[in-house]
Amino acid sequence: MRRISLKGLLPILAGLAFLIVTFGPAVDPNRRQDVDDAKNLPVEEFLLDRLDRGAELIYLDFYHLSEEAFQDVWQTVLYNHPELFYVSSSYKYAATNLKILHLEPEYTMDEEARSVAKKNYSLALETILQDVDPQWSDLETALYLHDWVALNCAYDETLDHYSAYDLFTLGTGVCQAYALAYQALLEECGIPCQYVASKTMNHAWTEICLDGTWYHVDPTYDDPVFDRRGHVQHTFFLKSDATFQETHTDADAPYPCDSDAYDDALWNDVTSAFIPVNGTFYCISGNQICRWDETGFTPLLTISDLWYVINEPYAYWDGCFSALATDGTNLLYNTPKEIRRYEPDTGRTQTLYTYDESWHIYGFTYRDGLLTCQVAPDPNSPGESIKISLTE
């Protein structure tokens, strides 16, 4: 028996998988069950089923896969099933005559830990998706989920977290985690999507299909670094190949994105989240709170406050640095010194919190009565976060 150690390059960020190729027969009582099941399942479905069960040895000889064909199948399964977050990119396999006999996958968690993690993963999906209205269009759903990922997660500059599970449970991850998490959410909502990778860029994003047409979406690039609370960009939401090729190169994209329908969309310049309240979406465009639907923006309230340069009373920073959130019924937004509530139905505003220190508020998030404000000396500094309870 001969053992050969090889290194196979899997898609970006997962690193190098160490492939151990063994020549010779393998005997196992589970082989017959694997062969019987394989007769009724495409190889991708069969492999997904066995990985979901946590199989330690998976017989694949029925499929007569070459090593190259197997690696294509492996990448397809691993990078289009975010729920397999516990499967390592490293594995071993046995082959004879350049055909795969069996696979020995590696898992990043033991069986007990996997069981707990799977439950936590499902709970995270359920919690996020409980705010998705089934009456929304696919466009509205895709926009809301894009914004959720960017708003609630921060790019992992340690480069240690790659999975959707990491992003959902830790709130941080690299581009691969962003792409897989967004994909997981879209799939739960029935929106077709695919993982896209570029080895040249060492980067990943998502293709999604709306009304039969495919578009690029990159939630990682739309999440500002440093992480700015309450702010999300939309520069890379629903873009064509032509537009994406200006910034994204060497993409291994499964579908062409030929439509330029959204290349010049109004949301390109929106840096707040799109916030749904009672079935209507709102955002901040420029310095105005607007109502949004697929026909365009309707301005409702102008934010006239200026973010003055500290210790320079006549100089101010160009731009509006307001974020937007909801308490479930009304909208919340920030000025340099206040968090205010805005009632869309009446147009009334009310101050909920006043920040009386020398810095300014450059963004905030709100959830379950807790404000987390980002205060800083200027818009180019991450500053610090302060928490304020509005229920006390």
N, C-alpha and C positions, 0 to 999 in steps of 0.2 A: 504494500500500500504506500502510495506516495502522497505527501501533503505539500501543497504549494500555497504560499502566502502572497496574496495580491492586494493592491489598493485600488478600489473603484471610486471614482468621483461621482457622488450623488449631487442633486441640485444644491443651490447656494445655501450657505449658512449651516447646513446640517453636518458639514465636515466630511472627513474621509471615512468611508466605511471599509472595514477590514474584512476581506472576503477570503475564507479558507476553503479551498477546493479539494475535495477528497475523492479519489477514484476507488471504486469498489462497491459491492452490494451492501445495502443496509436492510436489516430485518427488524420489523416492528409489528406488533399485533394490530396497531391502528391503521396500517397501510391499506388494508382491504376497505375500511370505512372511507378513507380518503379517496380511494379510487372510485368507489361507488358514488360518492357525492360529486366527485369531479365530472362524472358522466352527465350530470344534470345541471351543471353550473358553468358559466363562463369563468375563465381563470381569475378575473378581477373579483368577481363575487365570491368565488371559492376562497381566495386568499383573504379577503375582507372577513369572511365568516370565521376562518381559523384564527386570525389575529384577534378578532373580537372575543373569542373564547380563551385566548391566552395560550394557544397550542405551542408546545416546546419544539415539536418536530412536525413539519408539514410536507407530505409527499406530493410531488408535482410531476412525476414521470409520465402520467397519463396525458399531459398537455404537450409533451415533446418540445419543450421550450429550449431554444439556444440560450447561451449566457447573455447575449445582447438583448434578446427578446424578453428574458426574465427581468433584466434591469429596467427596461421600459415599463413593464407591468408593475414592478415594485414602486417605481417613482409615481406612476399614475395612482396607485392605491394610497401610498403614503401621503401624497401632497394634494389629494382631492377628498380626503376623509379626515377632517380635523379631529374627529372623535378618537382617532388612533394616536392621541398625544403621548401615550405610554409606550409606543413602539420606537425603539432606537433605529437610527439610520444604519447602524452596524449589524451585520448578520453573517452567518456561515451557510455554505451550501455544499452539497455533494453533486458531482457531475461525472458522467461517463460519455465518451464519444461526443463531447461538447454539448451534451443535453443535460438539463437539470434533473436530478433524481429527487432530492429533497432539500428543504430549507430549514435552517435553525435560526429563527428570529431572536433578537435580543430585546428585552423589555427594560425600561428605566425604573420600573416599580415591581415589587413582588405582588403576588396574587391578592393579598389582603389590602395592600395600599392601592392597587388598581381598582378594587371594588369601591373603596371609599372615594377615590378620585373621580370615578365615573359618576357617582351620585352627585358629587359637588359640581361636576361639569354640567350635568343635566339640570341641576338646580339653578346654576348661573344662567343658562340659556332661558329657562322658564322665567326667571326674574326679569331679565332684560326684555324679553318678548311680551311680557304682560302689558306693557305700555304701547304695543303696536296694535293699531285699530285694523281689524280685518276689512273694514270698508275703504281703507286707503288704497290708492292706486299703487302699482309696483314701483313707480317712480317715487312716490311719497315715502314708501317703505324703505326703498334703497337709500334715499336721502337721510331719513331719520337714523337708520342703522349706521351709515357712514359717519354721521355726526356723533352718534353714541360712542363709537370706537375712538374717535379723535378726542372727544371731551373727557372720557373716563379713563383714558390710558396715556401713559407717558413712554417715550422711546427709551429702551434699555441701553444706556451707554456703556454698561459693563459687558454687553454682548453675550449674556448667559441664558436668556430666556427666548425660546424659539416657538413655543406651541400656543395654540388657542387657549388651552387650559391655563397656561401661565398668564396670558393677558387677562382672562376672565377672573382669575383668583388672586393675582398679584397686582394687576393694574399696570403691568409693564411688559415689554417684549420688543424684539427687533422686528424688522419689516416682515419676515416670514410669519411671525406671530400675528401681526396686524392683518395680513392677507388671509391667514387661515381662520382667524376669529370672524372677520367680516364674511368670509365664505360660509362658515358654520351658521351664522345668523340668517343670511340670505336663503340658504337651503331650507332652514326651518320654516321660512315664509313662502317656500315654493318658487323662488326666483332662481332661474338657471345661472350658474356661475362656474368659473374655472380659475384655478391657481395659475399664475404666470410668473416665470422666473427669467432673469437675465444674468448669465454667468459673468459677462463683461462688467456689469454694474455691481455684481454681488447684491442683487436687490430682488424683491418680490412684490407683486401686487395682484389685482383681481380683474378678471373680465366678467361682466354681467350682461344678461340678455333681457331687454325690455321690448315687449311686443315684437319678438322675432329678430331684433337687431342687437348686435353685440357692441359693448363700449368698454373702455378702460376706466378703472377706478383705482386710485392709489391713496388709501387712507393714511399711510405713513407720511407721505409727502404733504398731506393736508393737515397734519398735526404739528403745530409750531414747536420748534426746539430752540430755546428752552420751553418747557411746557407752560403755556399761558392759560390760566384758569378761565373757563367759559368761552374760549376762542377756538374756532376751527376754520380752516380755509376750505375753499371749494374749487381751487385751481385745477385739480386733477380728478374731478368728478364727471363721469360720463363723457369721455373724450375719444376722439377718433385716432386711428393709427397715425394720420398725418400730423396731428397736434402732439401726440405723445412722443413721436420720434424726435421731436425737438429736445426732449429731456431724457427719454428712456430708450436705450439702444440695445440691440442684440436680444430682443425679447423672444422667448420660446412660447409664443402665444398660440393657443389651439384654434382660435377663430379670427378671421379678419374683422376689423372694426372700421367699416367703410363710411358710416354715417357721420356727418359733421353737424347734426341737428342741435347738439348742445355745446359745440366748441366755443360759441360766443354767448353762452347763457348769462342771464343777469346775475346768477349766483357767483360768477367768477370773482367778483370783488367783495363778496360778503364774508366777513370774518367772525360773525357770531354764528351760533347754532341756529338751525331752523327748529323752532319750538312749537309743538302742537298744543292747542288749548281748545277743548270742546269741538274737535273736528276741523279746526282752522290752524294753518301754519303761520307763524310770525318770525321775522328776523330783523336784524339791524343792517340797513343798507346805507352806507355813508354815515350820516348822523341822524338817521330817521328810523324809528320803529315802523315796520311795514307789515301789512298783511300780504301773504303770498299764496297764489295758486298757479296752476300751470299756464295761465295767461299773462302773469306778470306780478308786479308789486303795486300795492296801494299804500301810500304814506299815511301814517296815523299820528305820529308824535315826533317833533323835532327835539333832539338833545343838543341844546345850545351851549352847554358848559364847555370850558376850555381847560386843558391839562397844562397849567403853567409850569415853566421851568423853575425849580426850587431856587430861591434867593435871587431870581431875576424876574421881578414882578411884571415886566412888560413883555416878556418872551414866553411863548407857549409852544408845545409840541404839535406838529401838524397831524391831524387825524382825530377820530373819535375812538376811544378805547373802552367803550361800553360792551359788556357781555349781556346775555339775555338768558333768563331761566323762567320757570313757572312754579307757582305754589299749588297748581292743580286747577285753579280757576282764573287767576290773573297772571300778568307778566311781571317779572322783576328785572331791573336793569341798574347799572351803576353809573354814577357821575364821579368826578375826582374825589369827592368827599362823602358821598351818600349812596346807600342802596335804597332804591325807590320801587314802589309797587304801582303798576299801571293797569287800570281796568279797561279792557278793550270795549266793553259794552257801553260804558259811560264816559270814557275819556279822562276820568279823574286820576290823579296821582297822589301818592302818600309816601312820606319818608319813613323808612323802617329802621334805618341805622345810619348814624353819623360817625365818620372817622375823623378824629380831631388831632391826629399827629401831623408831622411835617410832610410825610410822604403822601402819595396819592393812590387811589384804588385803580388798578389796571385790569381788573377782571375778577370774577367770582364764580362759585358754583353754589347751588342750593339743593338740599335734599332733606326731607323729613324734618323741617324746622331748623336745620343747621346751615348757616352761611359759612362758607370758607372764602375769605377775601384775599386776593393777591395784592399786597401793597409794596410799592417800590419807589425809589427816588426818581426813576425815569422809565420810559417804555422799553429801554434796551437792557434793563436789569431784571433778573428774576425776583429780586426782593425777597419777601417772606410771606408766609400764609398766616392769617389769623382766623380763628373760629369764633362765631357769634351764634348763640342760640336765640331764635326768635319765638320760642315757645315758653320761655321763662317769664 
